[in-house]
Amino acid sequence: MIELAALALVAVVAWVVLSLALALVKVVLWVLLLPLRLLFGLLVLPFLLLKFLGMAIGALVCVILAPVLVIALLVGLAAAAVALVAPLLPLLFVAFVVWFVVRASNSQAIAR
């Protein structure tokens, strides 16, 4: 049983040593590559400015086109309402004729 505990302790120590070695490699590489990262950051800066400019132009286009889209939406809703009501027009005409005939056949005197 002691051998198993010793083996576990050796594994933990090996894991710690490996982690420290890899952390040291990471720090060395980070320090060595820092000038390149700064240089590439400066090279990318104009592209970030272009991205910001594109986003600003896109926002301006959205503000300009928003009223046009609202008007188009209202026209589309009106067209949909007409398309839904149009098939009911013959039924409304028949109902109007029936109402007119019933009203005309009523011979009650209207006092005014």
Secondary structure, DSSP 8 states (H G I E B T S, - for coil): -HHHHHHHHHHHHHHHHHHHHHHHHHHHHHHHHHHHHHHHHHHHHHHHHHHHHHHHHHHHHHHHHHHHHHHHHHHHHHHHHHHHHGGGHHHHHHHHHHHHHHHHH-------
